Amino acid sequence: MGGLTYSTLRLREEGGAWFAQLHRPDAGNALNTAMVRELTDVLARAAASSATVLVLEGLPEVFCFGADFGAIADAARAGGPTAADPEPLFELLRHLAHADLLTVAHVRGKANAGGVGIVAACDIVIADEGATFSLSELLFGLIPAVVLPFLIRRTGFQHAHYLAGTTQTVDAERARAWGLVDACGADSEALLRAHLKRLSRLSKPAVARYKAYLRQLSPMPEQTKSAALATNREVFEDPMNVRAIQRYAEEGLFPWETAPQPGPPDPVTGTAPTTPAFTPAFTPAPTPASAPATSTPASTSASDPAPTSAFTPEELGSPRFRAAHGVTRAYVAGAMYKGIASVELVTAMGRAGMLAFLGTGGLSPKAVDEALGRIRGELDAGQPYGANLLSSPQDPELEARLVELYLDHGVRCVEASAYIQPSLPLVRYRLAGLSRGEGGEVRERHRVIAKVSRTEVAERFLRPAPPELVRRLLDAGHITPGQADLARRVPLASDLCVEADSAGHTDAQNAYVLMPAMSELRDRVTREEGYAEPVLLGAAGGIGTPQAALAAFMLGADFVVTGSVNQCTVEAGTSDAVKDILQDLGVHDTDYAPAGDMFEVGARMQVARKGLLFPARAQKLYELYLRHDSLDDLDARTRATLEQKYFGRPLDTVWQETRAHLARRFPDRLGEIERNPKQKMAQVFRWYFVHSTRLALAGRPEHRVDYQIHCGPALGAFNAWVRGTPLASWRQRHVTAVADHLMRETAALLGRTLGARTGTSHDTAK
């Protein structure tokens, strides 16, 4: 050990044991990059030496206080990266658990956040009776992602979950009862010496062989590491969390606290009192359970309004929705076709306790199967997720195959889109989840959120499943007689998502008119059918700002569904080129264009327009289809324009590609199409819609003007709202950060609105 010097550690050696003292007294022994690096180096050297024990100690008042908030605040002010690479810390903790020597944590004073991770990773933990342990991360929107895998190994899931979820401080005796501490007492030095005396009898080969066996007995899976690192990076890159950290470091205020206002001028000096500056450099410990969470004014006059509670994002919307779906917030990220609502997007939301739907439209059953497998592998049991089920009247076998996959994978919730009438596969999914409880009540394992924009369609979902479809399913053996009987007691949809003007296919409905009409319809059908509880109503379309979200809740929405704003996030499964376009859109930069999948009937969809020719070209193709009966009717100039500017190849080549596709997918329809020149023309024109989608997803720069990008004006409103903030760049927009920002600011807006009406402050953390 001779000659080793470190900036954050103090080293010494006694017999066969090495001692490393964490020594950053000016920063509360906070972890920084240098300390992690130096601890890793000491551990490696000790393991390679003849030492059998490495003892980690802190200062008498603090063992280790976790992340260096002061350094994060400094980086934020300088415009530099605020998130340190979490992998070195994870590997340090893994080496503490697996190194070829016994690691001992001697804890005095406070251990918080990452400090608890160091403690949990050690083989033996000795604590002074005055030591305390806490995980304060959630107070700032953070997650102890790197700590929890090691803490759970020591304490079990529930104790670790309680410590992280409540952010409460526990004492040494309670930590010992939970398994985090092995021995504690008034004289921890004496306890440590007694343990070291016994450990000194062990040989290096025996200890190394024993630890090698423990590595095999209790390995740390790479999947666990990947999840921990991804989650850590996500929360430490979240601009809202960074602002909360910076505010705490600079002002000493927790996210939910407001800055104290100056009091009346001092009668002697004539100046207002000031609050002393407070610049902690470390992660703060949470308030002990026995202490009040906030200070109380020394006195209030009788005329002062009574203090009121701040609104939180968790209080918005319906508690029944949150309970039914196992989510923390009444907020849903809706599906976006072609996997734009990606595995990454769905799992990020699920890990945050929020519901998102995989965008299965346009994906093959094989791709959906693989995606669902990945989602199940990345989410823990009980974490929410769902998948889209798109009405496919022209390809009912595809819809049936998707339902088979959802049943095989145990998908608990589907988002039913584009339905006019209930289909057999959709009804099968809903009814196959029904069972009877011990008290005779209906239990619903499968939930259907039906997206509707017309009252006549909504009523079909509000009623029980059509009896003729129930009989067909029963005859086919897809449901049991008991499920067929229960089908009469429940609506086909457990929830309705009322979709106003939105991205993609849209009826361009007005939310202010549509929501009250749907609410009245829902209440009437509930009375007529005698349901125990009404179907829950969600609102979608146009939700990109707190004002829009609050308007939806005030209109009676039990939950809100976002779409366009999520397409411009890091996790969205589209190209960077598309996201670059989307982040610059304004509220007037969208347009309506014909929908390729319903081309012949003139259905329309909402798409991005700014800098793109797709809307105009799509409309031109539809006008040509209306005016002509076949491709042969096109004049030479028009045909040349289509081939050179729209399709980039001869129309005959386009037809050959289209014909090959039809022969594979719909061979029974090919003959009819070939005999009907108008249908053939429609199929050729449809090719452009498929092609333009592929160009956008791939981000082909030479074909940028032809990108087909489904988008509503909600994204333009969101862009204007976050202009001048870190979220102005899509590279800072994680889907969970967008959700959190929207819901927090909606709660704050509700508080301010009610406060303005009552003269009472309802401010919440922003």
Secondary structure, 3 states (H helix, E strand, C coil): CCCCCCCCEEEEEECCEEEEEECCHHHCCCECHHHHHHHHHHHHHHHHCCCCEEEEECCCCEEECCECHHHHHHHHHHCCCCCCCCHHHHHHHHHHHHCCCEEEEEECCEEECHHHHHHHHCCEEEEECCCEEECCHHHHCCCCCCCHHHHHHHHCHHHHHHHHHHCCCEEHHHHHHHCCCCEEECCHHHHHHHHHHHHCCCCHHHHHHHHHHHHHHCCCCHHHHHHHHHHHHHHHHCHHHHHHHHHHHHHCCCCCCCCCCCCCCCCCCCCCCCCCCCCCCCCCCCCCCCCCCCCCCCCCCCCCCCCCCCCCHHHCCCHHHHHHHCCCCCEEECCCCCCCCCHHHHHHHHHCCCEEEECCCCCCHHHHHHHHHHHHHHCCCCCCCEEEEECCCCCHHHHHHHHHHHHHHCCCEEEEECCCCCCHHHHHHHHCCEEECCCCCEEECCEEEEEECCHHHHHHHHCCCCHHHHHHHHHCCCCCHHHHHHHHHCCCCCEEEEECCCCEECCCCCHHHHHHHHHHHHHHHHHHHCCCCCCEEEEECCCCCHHHHHHHHHCCCCEEEECHHHHCCCCCCCCHHHHHHHCCCCCCCEEEEECHHHCCCCCEEEEECCCCCHHHHHHHHHHHHHHCCCHHHCCHHHHHHHHHHHHCCCHHHHHHHHHHHHHHHCHHHHHHHHHCHHHHHHHHHHHHHHHHHHHHHHCCHHHHHHCCCECCHHHHHHHHHHCCCHHHCHHHCCHHHHHHHHHHHHHHHHHHHHHHHHCCCCCCCC
